[in-house]
Structures are given as structure tokens and as C-alpha cells.
């Protein structure tokens, strides 16, 4: 594995300094979706409207590339848990719920972007298809339904655990379809 250790706040600061219109959770969802959907060229998706000569953009792009490599290594190795780029536990429940929702939305968008034809149909007809439906439900959840109660904390923890297990399942289902 590379020496990069993902850290939400650091990446969020880099994204803001580079002027990107994404959160760290959205970027990680995009990267994970691209990896699972076998799409390429994250720079075209994320950095299209930036100045590649700007040092802040270059630092941010380097961190995003490291996050992509880190996530790919986690998916390839099959280690659990896949670390999702989500706000720390001291963030509000609403902020964390929104990040989970946004991660799921971005994952779905870029996952679908990378699939085509028969591979897509095979995945949708496998366990991964059910998981993708769950992602769709998560991406539409109303974050205002979460309070600051202990139950909300537990629900967020369960959603986060589900996302990393489900993402690994999708990765491996797509990987086995690639091998066929």
C-alpha cells in the first residue's frame, strides 16, 4: 500500500483551496464509483474547470490521485473495512448523514458512467443489483429525519458499515464479471 492515509478534513481543505464544487465525501464516492464501474479519467470529471497550473489545484489533484490509489488498493486487497471519506464523529448527525447520502449519489452516478451493455446487465441481475437499489434509497434519504439522538448515531454507523461492505461486494462482482 502507498504511504497515503486519507483524512477527511485535510482533503476538504484541499478541495476548498482548489475551488472545486465537491465535498470530500462526494469525491470519494465518485472515485469508488469509477473504480467499481471500471470508468477512467477522474481528472476529466473532477478537474475539468480548474487551472492545472494553479499550485492549489496541483496539491488537491495529487491528494485525489493518492485517494484513488489508496481506495483501489483497499478494493483489490479485499480488506474490510473500506475507509469512506466521511466527516469525523464529532461532526453533527445532519452533516454526517448528508455526507453518506452524497457519497452514495456520487458513487451511483459514476458507477453507471463506467458500465456498458452485458456487464451492466450481469451486475444488475446479481447481488450487486440489490445493493445498487439500496444505494439509490440511501442517496434519496432525508437528512432532516435524523435527530441528534443515540438512535441516529447508530443508524449512521450501520449505514456507513453497509456502504463499505456493499462497495466491496460490487467491486468483487464486477471483478468476477470482468474475468468471464
C-alpha positions in Angstrom: 0.0 0.0 0.0 1.1 3.5 -0.6 2.0 5.8 2.4 -1.0 8.0 1.9 -3.6 8.0 4.8 -6.9 9.5 3.9 -8.1 12.3 6.2 -11.4 14.0 5.6 -10.6 17.4 7.0 -7.3 17.7 5.1 -8.9 16.7 1.8 -11.9 19.0 2.4 -9.4 21.9 2.9 -7.5 21.0 -0.3 -10.8 20.9 -2.2 -11.8 24.3 -0.9 -8.4 25.8 -1.7 -8.6 24.4 -5.2 -12.0 25.9 -5.8 -13.8 22.6 -6.5 -17.5 22.4 -6.1 -17.4 19.0 -4.3 -17.1 17.7 -0.8 -14.6 15.1 0.2 -17.4 12.6 0.6 -18.6 13.3 -2.9 -15.1 13.0 -4.4 -14.6 9.7 -2.7 -18.0 8.4 -3.9 -17.0 9.5 -7.4 -13.7 7.7 -7.2 -15.2 4.5 -5.7 -18.0 4.5 -8.3 -15.4 4.9 -11.1 -13.3 2.1 -9.7 -16.3 -0.3 -9.3 -17.7 0.7 -12.7 -14.3 0.5 -14.4 -14.5 4.1 -15.6 -11.4 6.1 -16.1 -10.1 9.6 -16.1 -11.3 11.1 -12.8 -9.5 14.4 -13.8 -11.9 14.9 -16.6 -14.8 14.6 -14.2 -13.4 16.5 -11.2 -10.9 18.9 -12.5 -12.2 20.0 -15.9 -13.0 23.6 -14.8 -9.7 24.2 -12.9 -6.4 25.7 -13.9 -3.9 22.9 -14.0 -1.1 25.3 -13.4 -2.5 26.6 -10.1 -0.4 25.1 -7.2 -3.5 24.6 -5.0 -5.2 22.6 -7.8 -2.0 20.6 -8.2 -1.9 19.8 -4.5 -5.5 18.9 -4.5 -5.1 16.7 -7.6 -2.2 14.9 -6.0 -4.3 14.1 -2.9 -7.2 12.9 -5.0 -4.9 10.7 -7.0 -3.5 9.3 -3.8 -7.0 8.7 -2.5 -7.9 6.9 -5.8 -4.8 4.7 -5.4 -5.5 4.0 -1.7 -9.1 3.1 -2.4 -8.1 0.9 -5.4 -5.6 -0.9 -3.1 -8.3 -1.4 -0.5 -10.7 -2.8 -3.0 -8.1 -5.1 -4.6 -6.9 -6.4 -1.3 -10.4 -7.2 -0.1 -9.7 -5.8 3.3 -12.6 -4.8 5.3 -13.4 -2.0 6.1 -13.1 0.1 3.1 -12.5 3.6 4.5 -15.1 6.0 3.4 -14.2 9.7 3.3 -16.8 11.0 5.7 -16.8 13.6 8.4 -15.4 12.7 11.8 -17.7 11.5 14.5 -17.6 15.0 16.2 -19.5 16.5 13.2 -23.2 16.9 13.5 -25.5 14.0 12.7 -27.0 16.0 9.9 -23.6 16.7 8.3 -22.6 13.1 8.6 -26.0 11.9 7.2 -25.7 14.4 4.3 -22.1 13.1 3.5 -23.4 9.5 3.4 -26.2 10.5 1.1 -23.9 12.5 -1.1 -21.3 9.7 -1.2 -24.0 7.3 -2.4 -25.3 9.7 -5.0 -21.8 10.3 -6.5 -21.0 6.6 -6.3 -24.1 5.7 -8.3 -23.6 8.4 -10.9 -20.0 7.4 -11.8 -20.6 3.7 -11.3 -23.2 3.8 -14.0 -21.0 6.0 -16.2 -18.4 3.3 -16.4 -20.7 0.3 -17.2 -22.0 -0.7 -20.5 -24.1 -3.5 -22.1 -23.8 -7.0 -21.0 -21.6 -6.3 -17.9 -24.2 -3.9 -16.6 -27.0 -6.4 -17.1 -25.0 -9.1 -15.3 -24.3 -6.9 -12.3 -27.9 -5.7 -12.1 -29.1 -9.3 -12.1 -26.6 -10.3 -9.3 -26.5 -9.4 -5.6 -24.9 -6.2 -6.7 -28.1 -5.1 -8.3 -29.9 -5.3 -5.0 -27.1 -3.4 -3.4 -27.3 -0.7 -6.0 -31.0 -0.3 -5.3 -30.1 0.2 -1.6 -27.6 2.8 -2.6 -30.3 4.6 -4.6 -32.5 4.6 -1.5 -29.6 5.9 0.6 -28.9 8.6 -1.9 -32.5 9.9 -1.5 -32.7 9.8 2.2 -33.9 12.9 4.0 -31.2 14.0 6.4 -33.7 16.0 8.4 -35.1 12.7 9.5 -32.0 12.2 11.6 -32.0 13.8 15.0 -29.2 14.1 17.5 -30.3 11.1 19.3 -28.3 7.9 20.1 -30.5 6.0 17.6 -29.4 8.4 14.8 -25.7 7.8 15.7 -26.3 4.0 15.5 -28.2 4.4 12.2 -25.4 6.4 10.7 -22.8 3.8 11.8 -24.9 1.0 10.3 -25.3 2.9 7.0 -21.5 3.6 6.9 -20.7 -0.1 7.5 -23.3 -1.2 4.9 -21.7 1.1 2.3 -18.2 -0.2 2.8 -19.3 -3.8 2.7 -21.7 -3.2 -0.2 -19.0 -1.3 -2.2 -16.6 -4.2 -1.7 -19.3 -6.6 -2.9 -19.9 -4.5 -6.0 -16.2 -4.4 -6.7 -15.8 -8.1 -6.5 -19.0 -8.8 -8.5 -17.7 -6.5 -11.3 -14.3 -8.1 -11.0 -15.7 -11.6 -11.5 -17.7 -10.4 -14.4 -14.5 -8.9 -15.9 -12.9 -12.4 -15.7 -15.7 -14.1 -17.6 
